[in-house]
């Protein structure tokens, strides 16, 4: 997006926000986030908007404690939730990832007065190679640990522990799989439509969705071990054999104990 560019949305709420931003000298841009940016709009979806202020304007507001969030409720329209940010914070996002990263990575640039906003968002859409590899290893460790704990809890008759650890393993595994592709993990409520984008990892059609759904409802040992075998194979083919080897003995013991 070129300097000063803005989009035509054909949405009266967004178009009005863009006009307001264009007329405001303290505003440098607007980002649409949330379900509307992710293509998961419903009739009641809010408008989640990052309102990008000039750095000095943002600092003037933050220093005396002026609220950096606002909510507008147009008559007979979904609410508009505004979060005020600045260009400096957008530029820092690639080096400061967190739970908020996915929201920025999937955001749509509505207005970019300086031409600096679009590059900043583009810079966080893809995870760095270094972070990707570190996250695959770290989240696989978390997944394998939860798998082992779930199965051992089940053998002890601890159903609650087995279920909770199985559910944890599902969340950890999702992070492994998206990190493999250098992608930020979707929020849980936006995950289902994105699972099909992992098809090149070799998952049969619908397998991931159905298996994860079962995993958060049952700690079935056979299901967990079948999934673990697929995960091990995938990681070895992608060059993470050493990470798998660290858990191979324990997982093989689980297989033997499960019969």
C-alpha positions in Angstrom: 0.0 0.0 0.0 1.5 3.4 -1.0 1.8 6.4 1.2 -1.5 8.0 1.9 -3.4 5.1 0.5 -6.7 3.9 1.8 -9.2 1.1 0.7 -12.8 1.3 -0.4 -14.6 -1.2 1.8 -18.2 -0.7 0.7 -19.0 -1.0 4.4 -20.6 2.2 5.8 -19.1 1.7 9.3 -15.5 1.2 8.0 -15.8 3.9 5.3 -16.9 6.4 8.0 -13.9 5.5 10.1 -11.6 5.9 7.2 -13.0 9.4 6.4 -12.6 10.3 10.1 -9.0 9.1 10.0 -8.2 11.0 6.8 -9.5 14.2 8.4 -7.6 13.8 11.7 -4.0 15.1 11.5 -3.1 13.0 14.6 -4.0 9.7 12.9 -1.5 7.9 10.6 -3.6 4.8 9.9 -6.3 2.3 10.6 -6.2 -1.5 10.8 -9.2 -3.9 10.8 -8.6 -6.9 12.9 -10.8 -9.6 14.5 -13.3 -11.9 12.8 -14.0 -9.4 10.0 -10.4 -9.3 8.9 -10.1 -13.1 9.3 -13.1 -13.8 7.0 -15.3 -15.2 9.7 -18.0 -12.5 9.8 -21.4 -13.2 11.3 -24.4 -10.8 11.6 -23.3 -9.8 15.1 -19.5 -9.5 14.6 -18.0 -6.5 16.2 -15.7 -4.2 14.3 -12.2 -4.6 15.9 -10.1 -1.7 14.8 -6.5 -0.6 15.6 -6.4 3.2 15.4 -2.8 4.1 14.7 -1.7 7.5 16.1 1.5 9.4 15.5 4.0 8.4 18.2 4.1 11.7 20.0 0.2 11.9 20.0 0.1 8.4 21.5 2.6 9.3 24.2 0.7 12.4 25.1 -2.4 10.3 25.6 -0.7 7.5 27.5 1.3 9.6 29.9 -1.7 11.2 31.8 -3.6 7.9 31.6 -6.1 8.8 28.9 -7.9 5.5 27.9 -6.3 3.8 24.9 -9.5 1.8 24.2 -12.9 3.0 23.2 -16.2 1.4 22.2 -18.7 3.0 19.9 -22.2 1.6 19.5 -23.9 3.0 16.3 -27.7 2.6 16.3 -28.8 -0.7 14.8 -25.2 -1.6 13.9 -22.6 -3.9 15.5 -20.3 -2.2 18.1 -17.0 -0.8 17.1 -14.1 -1.6 19.4 -11.1 0.8 19.0 -7.6 0.2 20.3 -5.2 3.1 20.0 -1.6 2.1 19.0 1.3 3.9 17.4 3.8 3.3 14.6 6.6 2.7 17.0 4.7 -0.2 18.6 3.8 -1.7 15.2 7.5 -1.6 14.3 8.4 -3.5 17.5 5.9 -6.3 16.9 8.2 -8.8 15.1 10.6 -8.8 18.1 7.9 -8.8 20.8 5.5 -11.6 19.9 2.7 -12.6 22.2 -1.0 -13.6 22.3 -1.8 -10.4 20.4 0.4 -11.3 17.4 -2.1 -13.3 15.5 -4.6 -10.4 15.6 -2.0 -8.1 13.9 -0.8 -10.7 11.5 -4.2 -11.2 10.1 -5.2 -7.5 10.1 -6.2 -5.6 7.0 -4.7 -2.2 6.4 -7.6 0.3 5.8 -5.6 3.5 5.9 -1.9 4.2 5.7 -1.0 7.9 5.5 2.7 7.5 5.8 3.3 4.2 3.9 4.9 2.7 6.9 2.0 0.7 8.3 1.6 -1.9 5.6 5.3 -2.9 5.7 5.2 -3.2 9.5 2.2 -5.5 9.3 3.8 -7.5 6.5 6.9 -8.0 8.6 5.0 -9.9 11.2 2.8 -12.1 9.0 5.5 -14.7 8.7 7.4 -16.0 11.7 11.2 -15.8 11.5 13.0 -19.1 10.7 14.9 -18.9 14.0 11.7 -18.5 16.1 9.9 -21.1 14.0 12.5 -23.8 14.7 12.7 -22.9 18.4 8.9 -23.0 18.7 8.6 -26.3 17.0 11.0 -27.9 19.5 9.6 -26.1 22.5 5.9 -26.8 21.7 6.7 -30.5 20.8 8.3 -30.9 24.2 5.1 -29.5 25.8 3.0 -31.8 23.6 4.9 -34.9 24.4 5.0 -34.1 28.1 1.2 -33.6 28.2 0.7 -36.9 26.2 2.8 -38.9 28.7 1.1 -37.3 31.7 -2.4 -37.9 30.2 -1.8 -41.6 29.6 -0.1 -42.1 33.0 -3.0 -40.3 34.7 -5.5 -42.6 32.9 -3.7 -45.7 34.1 -3.9 -44.5 37.6 -7.6 -44.0 37.3 -7.3 -40.2 37.4 -9.8 -39.3 34.7 -9.8 -35.6 35.4 -6.0 -35.4 35.1 -6.0 -37.6 31.9 -8.6 -35.4 30.2 -7.0 -32.1 31.2 -3.6 -33.2 30.0 -5.0 -34.6 26.7 -6.7 -31.2 26.1 -3.4 -29.4 26.8 -1.6 -31.7 24.4 -4.1 -30.7 21.6 -3.3 -27.0 22.1 0.4 -27.6 22.2 0.3 -29.7 19.0 -1.6 -27.0 17.1 1.3 -24.6 17.9 3.8 -27.2 16.7 2.0 -27.6 13.4 1.6 -23.9 12.6 5.1 -23.1 13.7 6.4 -25.7 11.2 4.9 -23.5 8.5 6.3 -20.3 10.1 2.8 -19.2 10.8 1.2 -17.8 14.0 -1.3 -20.1 15.6 -4.9 -18.9 15.2 -7.0 -18.2 18.2 -9.0 -21.3 19.2 -12.3 -19.8 17.9 -10.7 -19.2 14.5 -8.8 -22.5 14.3 -11.2 -24.8 12.5 -11.2 -23.1 9.1 -7.4 -22.8 9.2 -6.7 -26.5 9.8 -7.2 -27.3 6.1 -4.3 -25.0 5.3 -2.0 -27.6 6.9 -2.9 -30.3 4.3 0.5 -30.3 2.8 1.8 -31.8 6.0 0.1 -35.0 4.9 -3.0 -35.0 7.1 -6.0 -36.8 5.6 -9.0 -34.6 4.9 -10.8 -33.8 8.1 -8.4 -35.8 10.2 -6.9 -33.0 12.3 -10.3 -31.4 13.0 -11.9 -34.6 14.1 -8.9 -35.9 16.1 -8.4 -32.7 18.0 -12.1 -32.6 18.8 -12.0 -36.1 20.1 -8.8 -35.3 22.0 -10.4 -32.5 24.0 -13.3 -34.8 24.9 -11.6 -38.1 25.6 -8.1 -39.2 26.7 -8.4 -42.4 24.6 -4.8 -43.9 24.7 -5.1 -45.5 21.3 -6.1 -42.2 19.8 -3.3 -40.3 21.5 -0.7 -42.9 20.3 -1.9 -43.0 16.8 -1.7 -39.2 16.6 1.8 -39.3 18.2 3.0 -41.6 15.5 1.8 -39.3 12.8 3.4 -36.3 14.5 6.8 -38.1 15.0 6.8 -39.0 11.3 6.0 -35.5 10.2 8.7 -33.9 12.4 11.4 -36.4 11.3 10.6 -35.6 7.6 11.0 -31.9 8.4 14.3 -32.2 10.1 13.3 -32.3 13.8 14.4 -35.9 14.5 16.6 -34.9 17.4 13.5 -33.3 19.1 11.6 -36.6 18.6 14.5 -38.7 19.8 14.4 -37.0 23.2 10.9 -38.5 23.8 11.2 -41.7 21.8 11.9 -44.0 24.7 9.0 -42.7 26.9 6.5 -42.8 24.0 7.7 -46.3 23.0 7.2 -47.4 26.7 3.6 -46.0 26.5 3.0 -48.1 23.4 4.2 -51.2 25.0 2.2 -50.6 28.2 -1.0 -49.8 26.1 -0.7 -53.2 24.4 
